[in-house]
């Protein structure tokens, strides 16, 4: 059913770049279909693998070997921005090859924020409508792990910019939720970042569908989109004001509390309607949605305070949007690794934000606190050296009936392995207080 994918590796020298979960899925796929093929694996970290037909290339200079191979299978997150690729080397990845060669219907979702929620909603709506489907991609399961099971089903795929970077095919339905500056160091700027994400629609044809955000027209960010030859549907978060059914969906969304989350519902509904999923099934999926970890997740109520883990919010825009969505934030905890983002508009927004207390952690939180204090901000601003100190302060300062929101507006790598580790630490500290 996917012989062209298998043949892609035939008689070619192959380098797997990075041996994370996706790299291991690539290795397993190639080894399954080519038991005796010599496979090369390059990684910055020292590796061991019990396979006599594997050669490991490890260490700081692991990228130097790229042009020695016919095919380079790039793992998401490994930047090739400073590497000159020869014409004889093809750089690709699992997402590109899945889109090109695996025969199934595909719904792809990308965007700076909202893609996991939208992906989950699409999948649950299809399931409620009785449509055989699988969820995969950046949400947790590499697409190569799903190939044998997905034939005859709808593949619902969360696609990161890294997974799309070298894609030369697009899904049948593409959803682009929004675009804000992120991963700028990986792409040498915003233009490269957006260019990678636009591969989700760049290769579509007139039979495909592109769903985008009418409240943030892509043309205003990237200029002309003449390459979009497909049918295009723009969804506004204000759709609930004019669409009776969408308006109804917003009234049952306990774990989707604001306009940003409602828009995720509308994106998903527009996509599944292309598969004739009924409004009743859409409503069933929304009503049963219980939230997603670390994404505006209400996880505890103590001393009358509702605690929310929004550790995924690593950019300023997401934080202000979610503060607005909740509407009763007494305390906001922010701060993390400084990636060189511009916080000027964020600081302007905090000056008038309807919150009582701002707990600021290193590195970015301290700089934001200093700027706000210098401008005479009326919020109660407290610098906290650690997350544990911020949790203690949140119990002291937050009024009963209000929310305490961890929404960092920065990456977590200065103190934690990733945003999940930071969110889990926050939950544990609240529970143990």
C-alpha positions in Angstrom: 0.0 0.0 0.0 3.0 2.3 0.4 5.6 0.7 -1.8 6.8 4.0 -3.1 7.8 5.0 0.4 9.8 1.7 0.9 11.4 2.2 -2.5 12.5 5.7 -1.6 15.3 4.3 0.5 16.3 1.6 -2.1 20.0 1.7 -3.2 20.5 5.0 -1.4 22.9 5.8 1.4 20.8 7.1 4.4 21.8 9.2 7.4 19.3 9.5 10.3 20.0 12.9 11.9 19.1 12.6 15.6 17.9 9.6 17.5 15.0 10.9 19.5 11.6 9.2 19.2 11.1 10.2 15.6 14.7 9.2 14.7 14.1 5.8 16.3 10.8 5.4 14.4 12.7 6.1 11.1 15.4 3.6 12.0 12.7 0.9 12.8 10.9 1.5 9.6 14.0 1.2 7.4 15.3 -1.8 9.3 11.9 -3.5 8.9 12.0 -3.2 5.2 15.8 -3.4 4.7 17.1 -5.9 7.3 20.7 -5.8 6.1 21.0 -2.2 4.9 23.8 -0.1 6.3 22.3 2.8 8.2 24.2 5.8 9.5 23.0 7.7 12.6 24.4 11.1 13.6 23.7 12.7 17.0 25.4 15.3 19.2 25.1 12.9 22.1 27.0 9.7 22.5 24.9 6.7 21.5 24.9 2.9 21.6 22.8 0.7 19.4 22.9 -3.1 19.1 23.0 -3.4 15.3 26.1 -4.4 13.4 24.8 -2.7 10.3 24.6 0.7 12.0 27.5 3.2 12.1 27.2 6.0 14.7 28.6 9.4 14.1 28.5 11.3 17.4 29.9 14.5 19.0 30.0 18.2 18.5 30.8 17.9 14.8 28.1 15.4 13.9 26.6 17.7 11.2 29.9 17.7 9.2 29.0 14.4 7.5 25.6 15.5 6.0 26.8 15.8 2.4 28.3 12.3 2.4 24.8 10.8 2.0 22.1 10.5 -0.6 19.3 11.0 1.9 19.3 12.8 5.3 16.4 12.1 7.5 16.3 15.2 9.7 14.7 14.9 13.2 12.6 17.9 14.3 14.5 20.5 16.3 17.9 20.0 14.7 18.7 23.2 12.9 20.5 23.2 9.6 20.4 26.9 9.2 24.2 27.2 9.0 24.9 24.1 6.9 25.4 24.2 3.2 23.6 21.3 1.6 25.0 19.9 -1.6 22.8 19.3 -4.7 23.4 15.6 -4.4 22.0 15.3 -0.9 18.2 15.2 -0.2 17.2 16.4 3.2 13.8 15.2 4.2 11.9 13.8 7.2 9.1 11.6 8.3 6.4 14.2 7.8 7.4 14.9 4.2 7.5 11.3 3.2 4.3 10.4 5.0 2.5 13.2 3.1 4.0 12.2 -0.2 3.7 8.5 -0.1 1.1 7.1 2.4 -2.3 6.7 0.8 -4.9 8.0 3.3 -6.8 11.2 3.8 -4.9 13.7 5.9 -5.9 16.7 8.0 -2.9 18.7 9.1 -2.9 21.4 11.8 -0.1 23.9 12.4 0.3 27.4 14.0 2.2 28.9 16.8 -0.5 28.3 19.4 -3.7 26.2 19.5 -2.6 23.4 17.3 -2.7 20.7 19.9 -6.2 21.7 21.1 -7.4 21.9 17.5 -5.8 18.6 16.5 -7.5 16.9 19.5 -10.9 18.4 18.7 -10.7 17.3 15.0 -9.9 13.8 16.1 -12.7 13.6 18.7 -15.2 15.1 16.3 -14.3 12.5 13.7 -14.6 9.7 16.3 -17.9 11.0 17.5 -19.1 11.0 13.9 -18.1 7.4 13.4 -15.3 8.2 11.0 -12.2 5.9 11.4 -9.3 8.1 12.2 -5.9 8.3 14.0 -4.2 11.1 15.8 -0.4 11.5 15.3 2.5 13.8 14.7 3.9 16.5 17.0 1.1 15.7 19.5 3.2 12.7 20.5 3.3 9.8 18.1 5.7 9.8 15.1 3.8 9.3 11.8 6.1 6.4 10.8 4.8 4.5 13.9 1.3 4.7 12.5 1.7 3.7 8.8 0.3 0.2 9.0 -2.7 1.2 11.1 -3.7 4.4 9.3 -4.5 3.0 5.8 -8.2 3.4 5.2 -8.5 6.0 8.0 -8.2 9.7 8.3 -4.8 10.8 9.6 -5.2 13.8 12.0 -1.7 15.3 12.2 -0.3 18.0 14.4 2.6 19.5 12.4 5.3 21.6 13.9 7.4 24.1 12.0 10.3 21.7 12.3 8.4 18.8 10.8 7.2 20.9 8.0 10.6 22.6 7.2 11.5 20.1 4.4 8.0 19.1 3.4 7.3 19.0 -0.3 3.6 17.8 0.0 0.6 19.2 1.9 -2.4 17.5 3.5 -5.9 17.3 2.0 -7.1 19.7 4.6 -4.7 22.2 6.1 -5.5 24.3 9.2 -3.2 27.3 10.1 -4.3 28.6 13.5 -2.1 31.7 13.9 1.5 32.9 13.7 3.6 34.7 16.2 7.4 35.0 16.6 8.9 31.8 18.0 11.9 29.5 17.3 13.7 32.5 15.7 17.1 31.1 16.6 16.4 27.9 14.6 15.4 29.8 11.4 17.5 32.9 11.6 14.4 35.0 12.0 10.6 35.1 11.6 10.6 34.8 7.8 12.2 31.4 7.9 9.9 30.2 10.7 6.7 31.2 8.8 8.1 29.8 5.5 8.5 26.4 7.1 4.9 26.5 8.5 3.5 27.5 5.1 4.6 24.2 3.6 1.4 22.9 5.2 -0.5 24.6 2.3 2.2 25.4 -0.3 1.8 22.1 -2.1 -2.0 21.9 -2.1 -4.1 21.6 -5.3 -7.5 22.8 -6.2 -9.2 19.8 -4.7 -7.8 20.5 -1.2 -9.0 22.9 1.5 -7.1 25.5 3.5 -8.6 26.8 6.7 -7.0 30.0 8.1 -7.5 32.6 10.7 -9.5 35.6 9.5 -8.6 37.6 12.6 -4.9 37.4 11.6 -4.8 37.3 7.8 -1.6 35.6 6.7 -1.1 38.1 3.9 -0.5 40.8 6.5 2.4 38.7 7.8 4.0 37.2 4.7 2.7 39.2 1.8 1.3 37.4 -1.3 0.0 33.9 -1.0 -0.4 33.4 -4.7 0.8 29.8 -4.3 -2.4 28.9 -2.5 -4.4 27.4 -5.3 -6.9 25.5 -3.1 -10.3 26.4 -1.8 -9.8 28.7 1.2 -12.0 29.1 4.2 -11.2 31.8 6.8 -12.6 31.4 10.3 -13.0 34.2 12.7 -13.2 33.9 16.5 -16.1 36.2 16.1 -18.0 33.5 14.2 -20.1 32.8 17.3 -21.7 36.2 16.8 -23.2 35.3 13.5 -23.4 31.5 13.4 -26.1 30.1 15.7 -24.5 26.7 16.0 -21.1 28.1 16.7 -22.6 30.4 19.3 -24.2 27.4 20.9 -20.9 25.5 21.1 -19.4 28.3 23.2 -22.0 27.8 25.9 -21.0 24.2 26.6 -17.2 24.6 26.6 -16.1 24.3 30.3 -12.5 23.6 29.4 -12.4 25.9 26.4 -13.1 29.2 28.2 -12.4 32.0 25.8 -12.3 33.3 22.2 -9.0 31.7 21.4 -10.2 28.3 22.4 -13.6 28.9 20.7 -11.7 29.5 17.5 -10.0 26.2 17.8 -13.5 24.6 18.0 -14.5 26.5 14.8 -11.4 25.4 12.9 -12.0 21.8 13.9 -15.7 21.9 13.0 -15.0 23.4 9.6 -12.6 20.6 8.8 -14.7 17.7 9.9 -17.8 19.0 8.1 -15.9 18.2 4.9 -16.3 14.5 6.0 -20.0 15.0 6.6 -19.6 14.8 10.4 -23.0 16.0 11.9 -23.5 19.0 14.1 -24.7 16.5 16.8 -21.3 14.7 16.7 -19.4 18.0 16.8 -21.4 19.0 19.8 -20.8 15.7 21.5 -17.0 16.1 21.1 -17.0 19.6 22.4 -19.1 18.8 25.4 -16.9 15.8 26.3 -13.6 17.8 26.0 -11.8 17.7 29.3 -8.8 19.9 28.5 -5.2 19.1 27.7 -2.3 19.1 30.1 -0.4 22.4 30.4 -2.7 24.3 28.1 -4.9 26.5 30.3 -5.5 23.4 32.4 -7.5 23.9 35.5 -6.0 21.2 37.8 -6.7 22.2 41.4 -8.8 24.4 43.7 -7.4 25.2 47.1 -8.4 27.9 49.6 -11.0 29.0 47.1 -8.3 29.7 44.5 -8.5 28.0 41.1 -5.1 27.0 39.8 -4.3 26.8 36.1 -1.3 25.3 34.4 -0.6 27.1 31.1 3.1 26.2 30.9 2.8 25.8 27.1 2.4 29.6 26.8 5.9 30.5 25.9 5.2 33.6 23.9 3.7 36.9 25.2 0.6 37.0 23.0 -0.6 33.6 24.4 -0.4 34.9 27.9 -2.4 38.0 27.4 -5.0 36.1 25.4 -5.5 33.5 28.2 -5.7 36.1 30.9 -8.5 37.6 28.9 -10.1 34.2 28.4 -10.2 33.4 32.1 -11.3 36.9 33.1 -10.8 36.4 36.8 -7.0 36.1 37.2 -5.9 37.3 40.6 -2.3 36.2 40.2 -0.2 35.6 37.1 3.2 33.8 37.4 5.6 34.4 34.5 9.2 34.3 33.5 11.7 31.9 32.0 14.7 31.7 29.6 15.5 34.9 27.7 15.3 34.0 23.9 15.6 37.6 22.7 11.8 38.1 22.2 10.4 41.6 22.1 8.3 42.2 25.2 7.4 45.8 24.7 3.8 45.1 23.6 3.5 42.5 26.3 4.5 45.1 28.9 2.0 47.6 27.5 -0.7 44.9 27.8 0.3 44.2 31.4 0.0 47.9 32.3 -3.7 47.6 31.8 -4.3 43.9 32.5 -7.1 43.0 34.9 -5.0 41.1 37.4 -4.0 41.8 41.0 -0.6 40.2 41.4 2.3 39.6 39.1 4.9 37.1 40.3 8.0 37.4 38.2 10.8 34.7 37.9 14.2 34.8 36.2 15.3 35.6 33.6 12.7 37.4 31.6 10.3 38.0 34.5 12.9 40.1 36.3 13.4 42.3 33.3 9.6 42.7 32.8 9.1 43.5 36.5 11.8 46.3 36.3 10.2 47.8 33.2 6.7 47.8 34.7 7.9 49.3 38.0 9.8 52.0 36.1 6.6 52.9 34.3 4.6 53.2 37.5 2.5 50.0 37.0 -0.2 49.7 39.7 -0.1 45.9 39.8 1.4 44.2 42.9 4.7 43.0 41.4 6.8 40.5 43.3 10.1 39.0 42.1 10.4 35.3 43.0 13.7 33.5 42.6 12.1 30.0 42.2 8.7 28.6 41.2 8.3 27.2 44.7 8.6 30.7 46.1 6.0 31.9 43.6 3.6 29.1 44.6 3.9 30.2 48.3 3.3 33.8 47.3 0.3 32.9 45.2 -1.5 31.3 48.2 -0.7 34.4 50.3 -1.8 37.0 47.8 -4.6 35.5 45.6 -8.1 36.3 46.8 -10.6 33.4 47.2 -12.8 33.1 44.1 -10.0 34.2 41.8 -7.5 32.2 39.7 -3.8 31.7 39.9 -2.3 31.2 36.4 1.1 29.9 35.5 1.7 31.3 32.0 5.4 32.0 31.6 5.6 34.0 28.3 9.1 32.4 28.0 10.8 29.1 27.5 11.5 26.9 30.5 15.0 25.7 29.6 16.8 27.9 32.1 15.4 25.8 35.0 13.5 22.9 33.5 13.9 20.3 30.8 10.8 21.5 29.0 7.4 23.2 29.6 5.9 19.8 30.7 8.4 19.4 33.5 7.7 23.0 34.6 4.0 22.5 34.5 4.2 19.2 36.5 6.4 20.9 39.1 3.8 23.6 39.5 1.0 21.1 40.0 3.1 19.1 42.5 4.0 22.3 44.5 0.3 23.4 44.7 -0.8 19.9 45.7 1.9 19.7 48.5 1.3 23.3 49.8 
